[in-house]
Amino acid sequence: QVHLVESGGGLVQPGGSLRLSCAASTNFFRSYNLGWYRQAPENARELVAELRIDGSINYGDAVKGRFTISRDNAKKMVYIQMNNLKPENTAVYYCNAGVDSTNYWGQGTQVTVSS
């Protein structure tokens, strides 16, 4: 079982930046593929970014060039730096840790982009 806790969400103006953090409670952090997903009201949950244990990174098309995912294995943390935020980025952002067919999710953190 992996417990994930997100932080860093909030209200930001269009064009602003936020950095979300996710703390993981596992001694096997290095073994997990990590990702950020988001879900806006009435929308399906969608990939924001994933960072796999082989070092490969994938971004959702809507965030390429603006968001950056990173991990700190020593601190058991995963981050997403979000720049040039847009109103359509408003959503609940979820941290994910997965290995094989097993996935763990955090409780989510709200990001609201509005003037």
N, C-alpha and C positions, 0 to 999 in steps of 0.2 A: 504494500500500500504506500502510495506517495501522496503527501499532503502539499498542495500548492497554494500560496497566498500572494495575490497581486496587490500592488499599491501604485500610487502615482497618478491616478485618474483625477479628473476635475474639469473645470470650465476654462476654456481658452478661446481667445479671439481667432478668427480666420487669419491664416498666415503665421500663427504662433507655433510653439513647440511644446512637446511634453515627452517625458521619459517614463515609461512604465517599467516596473520591476516585478519580478516574481521569485519568491523564495521557495525552495523545495526542501522537503524533509525526507531525505533518503541518503543512505551511504553509498548508493550506486548511481549517483547523479551522472557520472561520465558515460553510463551505459544507455542513457535515454536520448532519443531524439526530442527536440524541444520546439515549441511553436507558439505563436500568438494567433488567435482567431478573434473575430468580432461578430456581433449580432445586433443589427438595428431592428427597431420595432417592425414586426410583420415581415421580416426578412429571414432567410435561412442563415445559419452560422457559416461564415466564410473564412478562408485562410487569409491571414495578413502576412505572415512570414514563418518559415520553418528553418531550423538549423539542425542538420542531422549529425550523427556521431562521426560520419566520414568527412565532415567539414563542409559538405555541400549546403548551399543556401538557396531557398526559393522564396520569392515574394509574389504576393497577389498583384495582378496587373495594375490595379488602381493605386498602389502605393510605391511601385518601383521608382527609385530615384529620390524618394522623400523619406522613407523609413529604413532603419537599420537595426537588424537583430544581432544580439551578441550574448555570450554566456561567460560566466566566471565559474569554472569548475571548483576552484578552491573555496569559494563562498557559496556554492550551490545556488547560483542566481542566474536568471535569464532576463534580458532587458530588450526593450524595443524603444528606440529613439525615433520620435515622430516629428518631422519638420514640415513647415508649410501646410499646416493642417487646414482642412476644408470642412464646411458644414456637413458635407456628405460622409465625413469620417466619424460623425457622431454615432456612438454605439457602445454596447458593453463589450469590453475586451477581456478575453479569457486566455489564460496561460494553459499550455498543454505539455504533458510529458508522455512519451510513448515508446514502447519497445514491443516488437512482434505485433500481436493483435491487441495488446493491452494499452489503454489510454487512461490518463488521469487528467482531471480538469480542476482549475481553481474556481473560486466563487464568482469571479469577474469583477471588473472595475469600470465604472462609468466614465466615458469621455464625451464631453459635450463641446462642440465647436460652434460658437455663436457670438455675434457682436451685441 
